[in-house]
């Protein structure tokens, strides 16, 4: 990989800049999740949505062995070194086959943001500012940040000591996926005027204290297969056939509000919460488990919801977070000037970052790049501009009005919005929608947004008309009653 230093970002430049955008995280959305699982013949395999390990601590103080053997530093790179970011996208499009990637400004691992924040504020990291590299690739309006480590895994020998953290997790959690070696999650949110997709690893989750509602259970089951058995090739979207990554539809969706981060320390060195919160802030992880030991014997762990502490930290560090947003924007801008492929590097100098122009292979398999080329007027995607809407509505002006319907070889099509998703629809195939469009042309009381939530599974139905019954069924969640509703519709 040939490279040459092109730009520097001095830290002082960040001090002198101001941005109007909010330096807080908002509009957080859980998108997908997956587990890495052991598989025969070294085939890289993930389970989607997978499941974090369940927090299940022993009732009494417990002695655990020191960490030893194989430890992953960056499991995605270790298991799939050719395309470490591919599992993120495969899981995303397995859970949301029609996801629109084009409004996303940045796709990144949490680790990359921690490193950039440590450049802005070395005190935000336990070890201060350490040397690092982040690979950057620009695709249309989206920047992809890919983590790079000197070693993606390490082997701890019997005479070496690295602490007790991994063995503590094994002794205090119960794996929910056979053969799992780690659970990863993907969320989206807005920060600094940009929309992020962030991937991170989760240590576990807390069991629900109360029985969940039917609505919540329905949401959790969305995207699951009817069986935990090994799926055949037909279980995966056709565009995944070219991937070397094997995907099993297995597990259950767990709410981010129940996820935990586990930290262990020797009893005479208390955890500094201010050095842990930045990690929790980036992934919006609300629960922290603090466990203290003496010679490997752990006292009863402390489980705490630290949402308030995270919010307070965000307010106190507003200026540094503005600098982080400025830094990320600067990196993206300079990567574009480098031709769209670059490396961000810190050599440990606290005063500057280096940006290198590089010549390297693409970060993603070729088929995934087509996601940025799909016609979003003809396709379907999540649109954050209407996150509060529900049901059906005629697409707004600024896209295509109902007075000027789109045309195709199949005939006249009318733009319809289903909740946060838009489609150009041949109304001849959906008489119900035809009457709905006429209804929308009548005046509505001021401040009342017209909508209709009586057409169940309309997104799936519309996609089925466009792509065929098999695609329609494959994108349907594993809820038997929804099959009945779909066919009735």
C-alpha positions as CSV (number, residue, x, y, z in Angstrom):
1,X,0.0,0.0,0.0
2,X,1.8,3.1,-1.3
3,X,1.3,6.3,0.7
4,X,2.7,9.8,1.1
5,X,2.1,12.4,3.8
6,X,-0.2,15.1,2.4
7,X,-1.8,17.0,5.2
8,X,-1.5,17.8,8.9
9,X,-4.2,18.7,11.4
10,X,-2.7,20.7,14.2
11,X,-4.6,20.5,17.5
12,X,-4.4,24.3,17.8
13,X,-6.6,24.6,14.6
14,X,-9.4,22.9,16.5
15,X,-9.2,25.4,19.3
16,X,-9.8,28.3,16.9
17,X,-12.8,26.8,15.1
18,X,-16.5,27.2,16.0
19,X,-19.5,25.2,14.7
20,X,-23.1,25.9,15.1
21,X,-24.1,22.2,15.2
22,X,-25.0,20.5,18.4
23,X,-22.2,18.6,20.2
24,X,-24.6,16.2,21.7
25,X,-25.8,12.8,20.4
26,X,-29.4,12.6,19.5
27,X,-32.0,10.6,17.5
28,X,-30.3,7.3,18.5
29,X,-31.7,4.2,16.6
30,X,-30.9,0.5,17.0
31,X,-30.3,-0.9,13.6
32,X,-28.9,-4.4,13.7
33,X,-26.6,-6.8,15.6
34,X,-24.6,-10.0,15.1
35,X,-22.4,-12.5,16.8
36,X,-19.2,-14.0,15.5
37,X,-19.5,-17.8,15.9
38,X,-17.0,-20.6,15.6
39,X,-17.5,-22.5,12.3
40,X,-15.9,-25.5,10.6
41,X,-13.3,-25.1,7.9
42,X,-12.4,-21.6,9.1
43,X,-15.4,-20.1,7.2
44,X,-16.1,-16.6,8.7
45,X,-19.6,-16.9,10.1
46,X,-22.0,-14.5,11.8
47,X,-25.4,-15.0,13.4
48,X,-27.9,-12.2,12.8
49,X,-29.3,-10.7,15.0
50,X,-27.4,-12.9,17.4
51,X,-27.6,-12.0,21.1
52,X,-25.3,-10.7,23.8
53,X,-24.4,-12.9,26.7
54,X,-26.9,-12.7,29.6
55,X,-25.6,-11.2,32.9
56,X,-25.8,-14.1,35.3
57,X,-23.4,-13.5,38.2
58,X,-22.7,-16.2,40.9
59,X,-24.4,-15.5,44.2
60,X,-21.2,-15.3,46.2
61,X,-17.7,-13.9,45.7
62,X,-15.9,-15.8,43.1
63,X,-12.3,-16.6,42.2
64,X,-11.5,-16.6,38.5
65,X,-8.4,-17.6,36.6
66,X,-6.2,-15.0,35.0
67,X,-6.7,-14.4,31.3
68,X,-4.8,-16.7,29.0
69,X,-4.9,-18.1,25.5
70,X,-6.3,-16.3,22.4
71,X,-7.7,-12.8,23.0
72,X,-9.2,-10.7,20.3
73,X,-8.2,-7.1,20.0
74,X,-10.3,-6.5,16.8
75,X,-12.3,-9.6,16.1
76,X,-13.8,-8.3,12.9
77,X,-10.3,-7.9,11.4
78,X,-9.0,-11.1,12.9
79,X,-11.9,-13.3,11.5
80,X,-12.4,-11.4,8.2
81,X,-9.2,-9.5,7.4
82,X,-10.1,-9.0,3.8
83,X,-13.1,-6.9,4.6
84,X,-13.4,-6.1,8.3
85,X,-16.4,-3.8,7.8
86,X,-18.4,-6.3,5.7
87,X,-20.2,-8.0,8.6
88,X,-21.6,-4.6,9.6
89,X,-23.2,-4.2,6.2
90,X,-24.3,-7.8,5.8
91,X,-26.0,-7.7,9.2
92,X,-27.6,-4.3,8.3
93,X,-29.1,-5.5,5.0
94,X,-30.2,-8.9,6.5
95,X,-32.2,-7.0,9.2
96,X,-33.3,-4.1,6.9
97,X,-33.1,-5.3,3.2
98,X,-34.3,-1.9,2.0
99,X,-32.1,0.3,4.1
100,X,-31.1,3.6,2.5
101,X,-27.4,4.2,3.1
102,X,-27.2,7.5,1.2
103,X,-28.2,9.8,4.1
104,X,-25.4,8.4,6.3
105,X,-22.3,10.6,6.6
106,X,-20.0,8.3,8.5
107,X,-19.7,4.6,9.1
108,X,-17.2,3.8,11.8
109,X,-16.3,1.6,14.7
110,X,-16.6,3.0,18.2
111,X,-12.9,2.5,18.6
112,X,-12.1,5.0,15.9
113,X,-14.1,7.7,17.6
114,X,-12.4,6.9,20.9
115,X,-9.0,7.4,19.3
116,X,-10.0,10.7,17.7
117,X,-11.4,11.9,21.0
118,X,-8.1,11.0,22.7
119,X,-6.4,13.4,20.3
120,X,-8.8,16.1,21.2
121,X,-8.6,15.3,24.9
122,X,-5.9,12.8,26.0
123,X,-7.5,12.7,29.4
124,X,-10.5,10.9,28.0
125,X,-8.5,7.7,27.6
126,X,-7.0,5.7,30.4
127,X,-3.7,5.5,28.5
128,X,-3.8,9.0,27.1
129,X,-3.0,9.6,23.4
130,X,-1.4,6.5,21.8
131,X,-0.2,6.0,18.2
132,X,-3.0,4.9,15.9
133,X,-4.1,4.5,12.3
134,X,-7.6,4.8,10.8
135,X,-8.2,3.9,7.2
136,X,-10.7,6.2,5.4
137,X,-12.6,5.7,2.2
138,X,-15.1,8.1,0.6
139,X,-18.2,6.6,-1.2
140,X,-20.4,9.3,-2.6
141,X,-21.4,11.4,0.4
142,X,-20.5,8.7,3.0
143,X,-17.1,8.4,4.7
144,X,-16.1,4.9,5.9
145,X,-13.6,4.7,8.8
146,X,-12.0,1.3,9.2
147,X,-10.1,0.4,12.3
148,X,-6.5,-0.7,11.9
149,X,-4.4,-2.4,14.6
150,X,-0.9,-3.7,14.7
151,X,-2.2,-7.0,15.9
152,X,-5.9,-8.0,15.6
153,X,-5.4,-10.7,18.3
154,X,-2.9,-11.9,20.8
155,X,-2.0,-15.1,22.6
156,X,-1.4,-14.8,26.4
157,X,1.0,-17.4,27.5
158,X,0.7,-19.4,30.8
159,X,3.5,-17.3,32.4
160,X,2.1,-13.9,31.3
161,X,-0.4,-11.7,33.1
162,X,-2.9,-9.4,31.4
163,X,-5.5,-9.2,34.2
164,X,-8.8,-11.1,34.8
165,X,-11.3,-9.3,32.6
166,X,-12.1,-12.0,30.0
167,X,-12.3,-14.8,32.5
168,X,-14.5,-12.6,34.7
169,X,-16.9,-12.2,31.8
170,X,-17.0,-15.9,31.2
171,X,-17.8,-16.6,34.9
172,X,-20.5,-14.0,35.2
173,X,-22.4,-14.2,31.9
174,X,-24.2,-16.9,30.1
175,X,-23.8,-17.2,26.3
176,X,-27.1,-17.2,24.4
177,X,-25.6,-18.3,21.1
178,X,-23.8,-21.6,20.8
179,X,-20.2,-21.1,19.7
180,X,-20.4,-17.3,20.1
181,X,-17.1,-15.4,20.4
182,X,-18.5,-11.9,20.6
183,X,-21.6,-9.7,20.1
184,X,-21.5,-6.6,17.9
185,X,-24.2,-4.0,17.5
186,X,-24.9,-1.2,15.0
187,X,-26.7,2.0,15.9
188,X,-27.3,5.3,14.1
189,X,-27.4,8.8,15.5
190,X,-26.8,12.5,14.8
191,X,-23.8,14.3,16.2
192,X,-22.2,17.6,15.2
193,X,-24.6,18.0,12.2
194,X,-23.6,14.5,10.8
195,X,-25.4,11.2,10.7
196,X,-23.3,8.3,12.0
197,X,-23.5,4.5,11.8
198,X,-21.5,3.1,14.7
199,X,-20.5,-0.5,15.3
200,X,-19.3,-1.6,18.7
201,X,-18.9,-4.8,20.9
202,X,-21.2,-5.4,23.8
203,X,-20.2,-7.4,26.9
204,X,-23.7,-8.5,27.8
205,X,-27.3,-7.6,28.8
206,X,-29.5,-7.5,31.8
207,X,-32.6,-9.6,31.9
208,X,-35.9,-7.8,31.8
209,X,-37.3,-7.3,35.3
210,X,-40.9,-7.1,34.0
211,X,-42.7,-9.1,31.4
212,X,-42.4,-7.1,28.1
213,X,-45.5,-5.9,26.3
214,X,-46.9,-7.5,23.1
215,X,-45.7,-4.5,21.1
216,X,-42.2,-4.8,22.5
217,X,-42.1,-8.6,21.9
218,X,-43.2,-8.0,18.3
219,X,-40.3,-5.5,17.8
220,X,-37.8,-7.9,19.3
221,X,-38.9,-10.7,17.0
222,X,-38.6,-8.5,13.9
223,X,-36.1,-10.1,11.5
224,X,-35.7,-13.5,13.2
225,X,-36.1,-16.8,11.4
226,X,-38.7,-19.3,12.5
227,X,-36.0,-21.8,13.3
228,X,-32.5,-21.7,14.9
229,X,-31.4,-24.4,12.5
230,X,-28.8,-23.8,9.8
231,X,-30.4,-21.8,7.0
232,X,-29.9,-22.9,3.4
233,X,-28.6,-20.5,0.7
234,X,-32.1,-19.4,-0.1
235,X,-32.4,-17.9,3.4
236,X,-30.1,-15.1,2.5
237,X,-30.7,-12.2,0.2
238,X,-29.6,-13.0,-3.4
239,X,-27.1,-10.2,-3.4
240,X,-25.2,-11.9,-0.6
241,X,-24.4,-14.9,-2.8
242,X,-21.0,-13.4,-3.8
243,X,-19.9,-13.0,-0.2
244,X,-17.3,-15.2,1.5
245,X,-19.0,-14.4,4.8
246,X,-21.5,-17.0,5.9
247,X,-24.7,-15.6,7.6
248,X,-27.0,-17.5,9.8
249,X,-30.3,-16.0,10.9
250,X,-30.2,-16.9,14.5
251,X,-30.8,-15.2,17.9
252,X,-33.0,-12.5,19.3
253,X,-33.0,-8.8,19.3
254,X,-32.1,-7.2,22.6
255,X,-32.8,-3.6,23.5
256,X,-29.8,-1.3,23.8
257,X,-31.3,-0.1,27.1
258,X,-30.4,-3.4,28.7
259,X,-26.9,-3.7,27.4
260,X,-23.9,-3.5,29.7
261,X,-20.2,-2.7,29.7
262,X,-18.1,-4.7,32.1
263,X,-14.9,-3.2,33.8
264,X,-12.7,-5.0,36.2
265,X,-9.9,-3.6,38.5
266,X,-7.8,-4.6,41.4
267,X,-9.5,-3.4,44.6
268,X,-6.9,-0.7,45.5
269,X,-7.2,1.0,42.1
270,X,-10.8,2.3,41.8
271,X,-12.2,2.9,38.3
272,X,-12.2,6.5,37.1
273,X,-15.7,7.0,35.7
274,X,-14.5,10.0,33.7
275,X,-12.2,7.7,31.7
276,X,-15.0,5.1,31.1
277,X,-17.9,7.4,30.2
278,X,-16.5,8.5,26.8
279,X,-16.6,4.8,25.6
280,X,-20.2,4.5,26.9
281,X,-21.2,7.8,25.4
282,X,-20.0,6.9,21.9
283,X,-22.1,3.7,21.9
284,X,-24.9,5.1,24.1
285,X,-24.5,2.1,26.4
286,X,-26.5,2.9,29.6
287,X,-25.3,0.2,32.1
288,X,-21.9,-0.2,33.7
289,X,-20.7,-3.2,35.7
290,X,-17.8,-2.5,38.1
291,X,-16.0,-5.5,39.5
292,X,-13.1,-5.3,42.0
293,X,-10.8,-8.2,42.9
294,X,-8.0,-9.1,45.2
295,X,-5.7,-11.8,43.7
296,X,-8.5,-12.9,41.4
297,X,-11.2,-13.1,44.0
298,X,-14.0,-10.8,43.0
299,X,-16.4,-9.1,45.4
300,X,-20.1,-8.7,44.4
301,X,-20.1,-6.6,41.2
302,X,-21.8,-3.2,41.1
303,X,-24.4,-2.8,38.3
304,X,-25.4,0.8,37.7
305,X,-27.4,2.7,35.1
306,X,-25.1,5.6,34.3
307,X,-27.4,7.4,31.8
308,X,-27.5,10.5,33.9
309,X,-23.7,10.5,34.4
310,X,-23.3,10.2,30.6
311,X,-25.6,13.1,30.0
312,X,-23.7,15.2,32.6
313,X,-20.4,14.3,31.1
314,X,-21.6,15.4,27.6
315,X,-22.7,18.8,29.0
316,X,-19.4,19.3,30.8
317,X,-17.3,18.4,27.8
318,X,-19.3,20.3,25.3
319,X,-16.3,22.3,23.9
320,X,-14.2,19.2,23.5
321,X,-17.0,17.4,21.7
322,X,-17.4,20.3,19.4
323,X,-13.7,20.0,18.6
324,X,-14.3,16.3,17.9
325,X,-17.0,17.1,15.4
326,X,-14.7,19.7,13.8
327,X,-11.9,17.1,13.6
328,X,-14.1,14.5,12.0
329,X,-15.3,17.0,9.4
330,X,-11.7,18.0,8.7
331,X,-10.6,14.4,8.3
332,X,-13.5,13.8,5.8
333,X,-12.7,16.9,3.8
334,X,-9.0,16.1,3.6
335,X,-9.7,12.5,2.6
336,X,-11.7,13.8,-0.3
337,X,-8.8,16.0,-1.3
338,X,-6.6,12.8,-1.2
339,X,-8.8,11.2,-3.9
340,X,-11.1,9.4,-1.5
341,X,-8.7,6.9,0.0
342,X,-6.6,8.0,3.0
343,X,-5.1,7.1,6.3
344,X,-5.4,9.1,9.5
345,X,-2.3,8.6,11.7
346,X,-1.1,9.7,15.1
347,X,2.5,8.9,15.8
348,X,2.0,9.9,19.4
349,X,2.7,13.6,18.9
350,X,-0.1,15.3,20.9
351,X,0.0,18.4,18.6
352,X,-0.9,17.1,15.2
353,X,-2.5,14.3,13.2
354,X,-1.2,13.2,9.8
355,X,-3.3,12.5,6.7
356,X,-1.8,10.2,4.1
357,X,-3.0,9.7,0.6
358,X,-2.9,5.9,-0.1
359,X,-3.3,3.5,-3.0
360,X,-5.1,0.4,-1.7
361,X,-7.8,-2.1,-2.5
362,X,-11.4,-1.2,-1.8
363,X,-12.7,-1.7,1.8
364,X,-15.9,-3.5,0.8
365,X,-16.9,-6.3,-1.6
366,X,-17.9,-4.8,-4.9
367,X,-21.6,-5.7,-4.6
368,X,-22.0,-3.4,-1.6
369,X,-21.0,-0.3,-3.5
370,X,-24.2,-0.6,-5.5
371,X,-26.1,0.4,-2.3
372,X,-25.0,3.9,-3.0
373,X,-26.1,3.8,-6.6
374,X,-29.6,2.5,-6.2
375,X,-32.4,4.8,-7.3
376,X,-34.0,5.8,-4.1
377,X,-37.2,7.1,-5.8
378,X,-37.8,3.6,-7.1
379,X,-36.3,1.9,-4.1
380,X,-37.2,2.1,-0.4
381,X,-35.1,3.4,2.5
382,X,-35.2,4.7,6.0
383,X,-35.5,8.5,5.9
384,X,-34.6,10.3,9.0
385,X,-36.4,13.5,7.9
386,X,-39.7,11.9,8.9
387,X,-38.8,10.0,12.0
388,X,-41.9,11.0,13.9
389,X,-44.4,10.0,11.2
390,X,-46.5,6.8,11.0
391,X,-48.7,5.2,8.4
392,X,-49.2,6.3,4.8
393,X,-48.9,9.7,3.4
394,X,-48.4,11.2,-0.1
395,X,-44.8,12.2,-0.6
396,X,-44.0,15.8,0.2
397,X,-43.2,18.5,-2.3
398,X,-39.5,18.7,-2.9
399,X,-39.6,15.0,-3.9
400,X,-42.3,14.4,-6.5
401,X,-45.9,15.6,-6.0
402,X,-49.0,13.6,-6.6
403,X,-49.9,16.0,-9.4
404,X,-46.8,14.9,-11.4
405,X,-46.7,11.1,-11.1
406,X,-43.6,9.2,-12.1
407,X,-43.8,7.1,-15.3
408,X,-42.1,3.8,-16.2
409,X,-42.5,1.1,-18.7
410,X,-45.1,-0.4,-16.5
411,X,-47.3,2.7,-16.5
412,X,-48.0,5.8,-14.3
413,X,-46.6,5.7,-10.7
414,X,-47.5,7.9,-7.8
415,X,-45.1,8.8,-4.9
416,X,-46.4,7.4,-1.6
417,X,-44.8,7.6,1.8
418,X,-45.3,4.7,4.2
419,X,-44.2,5.9,7.6
420,X,-40.5,6.9,7.0
421,X,-40.3,5.1,3.7
422,X,-41.1,6.3,0.2
423,X,-42.1,4.4,-3.0
424,X,-43.3,5.2,-6.5
425,X,-46.4,3.0,-6.7
426,X,-48.5,1.8,-9.6
427,X,-51.9,2.5,-8.1
428,X,-53.6,0.1,-10.5
429,X,-52.1,-2.7,-8.5
430,X,-53.2,-1.2,-5.2
431,X,-56.8,0.1,-5.4
432,X,-56.9,0.9,-1.7
433,X,-54.0,3.3,-2.1
434,X,-55.7,4.9,-5.0
435,X,-58.6,5.9,-2.8
436,X,-56.1,7.0,-0.1
437,X,-54.4,9.4,-2.5
438,X,-57.7,11.0,-3.4
439,X,-58.4,11.4,0.3
440,X,-55.0,13.2,0.8
441,X,-55.9,15.9,-1.8
442,X,-58.7,17.2,0.5
443,X,-57.9,19.9,3.0
444,X,-56.9,18.9,6.5
445,X,-57.2,20.9,9.7
446,X,-54.2,23.2,10.4
447,X,-51.4,21.3,12.2
448,X,-52.9,17.9,11.5
449,X,-50.7,15.7,9.4
450,X,-52.7,13.2,7.3
451,X,-51.8,9.6,7.8
452,X,-53.2,6.1,7.6
453,X,-51.9,3.2,9.6
454,X,-54.5,0.6,8.5
455,X,-52.4,-1.0,5.7
456,X,-50.3,-3.6,7.5
457,X,-46.9,-4.6,6.1
458,X,-47.2,-2.2,3.2
459,X,-43.5,-1.9,2.8
460,X,-43.1,-5.6,2.3
461,X,-46.2,-5.8,0.0
462,X,-44.9,-3.0,-2.2
463,X,-41.5,-4.5,-2.5
464,X,-43.1,-7.9,-3.3
465,X,-45.0,-6.3,-6.2
466,X,-41.7,-4.8,-7.5
467,X,-39.4,-7.8,-6.9
468,X,-41.6,-10.8,-6.8
469,X,-43.2,-13.0,-4.1
470,X,-40.0,-14.7,-3.1
471,X,-38.4,-11.4,-2.2
472,X,-41.5,-10.4,-0.4
473,X,-41.5,-13.5,1.8
474,X,-37.8,-13.3,2.5
475,X,-38.0,-9.8,3.9
476,X,-40.9,-10.7,6.2
477,X,-40.2,-11.1,9.9
478,X,-40.8,-14.4,11.6
479,X,-44.3,-13.7,13.0
480,X,-46.8,-16.1,11.7
481,X,-49.8,-13.8,12.0
482,X,-48.0,-11.3,9.7
483,X,-47.9,-13.8,6.9
484,X,-51.7,-14.0,7.2
485,X,-52.1,-10.3,7.2
486,X,-49.8,-9.9,4.2
487,X,-51.7,-12.3,2.0
488,X,-55.0,-10.8,3.1
489,X,-53.7,-7.4,2.0
